[in-house]
């Protein structure tokens, strides 16, 4: 799942080398933490959060198929 989020984020930002994705596992769930350069945060979030919401929708669909719950956090 973290590979999917990383692939999307790398294509959106101006500094792809600063994209970092960490998967924090839990009980039947996981949290995906996405870190990007400060000047790229707006590009990952998008207008009115649409880009971030789209990534969360894809993550939710993938995690449902795997039988777990996943949450995306965009860390400043």
C-alpha positions in Angstrom: 0.0 0.0 0.0 2.8 2.4 0.8 4.2 1.8 -2.7 1.0 3.1 -4.2 1.0 6.3 -2.2 4.7 6.9 -2.9 4.2 6.4 -6.6 1.3 8.9 -6.7 3.2 11.5 -4.5 6.4 11.3 -6.5 4.5 12.3 -9.7 2.8 15.2 -8.0 5.7 17.0 -6.3 8.7 19.1 -7.6 11.1 17.4 -5.2 10.5 13.6 -5.6 13.7 12.8 -3.7 12.2 14.2 -0.5 9.1 12.0 -0.6 9.0 9.6 2.3 6.3 7.0 3.1 6.2 5.1 6.3 3.7 2.3 7.1 2.8 2.0 10.8 1.0 -1.3 11.4 -1.6 -1.9 14.0 -4.3 -4.4 15.0 -6.0 -5.2 11.7 -5.2 -1.6 10.5 -2.3 0.6 9.5 -1.5 4.2 9.2 0.4 5.5 6.1 2.5 8.6 6.9 3.4 10.7 3.9 6.1 13.3 4.2 7.1 15.7 1.4 9.1 19.0 1.1 7.4 22.0 2.7 6.8 23.7 -0.7 5.2 20.5 -2.0 2.6 20.0 0.7 0.0 22.1 -1.2 0.4 20.0 -4.3 -0.2 16.8 -2.4 -3.2 18.1 -0.6 -4.7 19.8 -3.7 -7.5 22.3 -4.1 -9.9 22.0 -1.2 -8.2 18.7 -0.3 -9.3 16.9 -3.5 -6.0 15.3 -4.3 -5.5 14.0 -0.7 -9.1 12.7 -0.7 -8.5 10.9 -3.9 -5.4 9.2 -2.5 -7.4 8.2 0.6 -10.1 6.7 -1.6 -7.6 4.6 -3.5 -6.0 3.5 -0.3 -9.4 2.6 1.2 -10.3 0.5 -1.8 -7.0 -1.3 -1.7 -7.1 -1.9 2.0 -10.7 -3.2 1.8 -9.6 -5.7 -0.8 -6.8 -6.9 1.6 -9.3 -7.1 4.6 -7.7 -4.3 6.7 -8.3 -0.7 7.5 -5.8 2.0 6.4 -5.5 5.7 7.0 -3.4 8.3 5.2 -1.7 11.0 7.2 0.1 13.9 5.4 2.8 15.0 7.9 4.2 18.5 7.7 
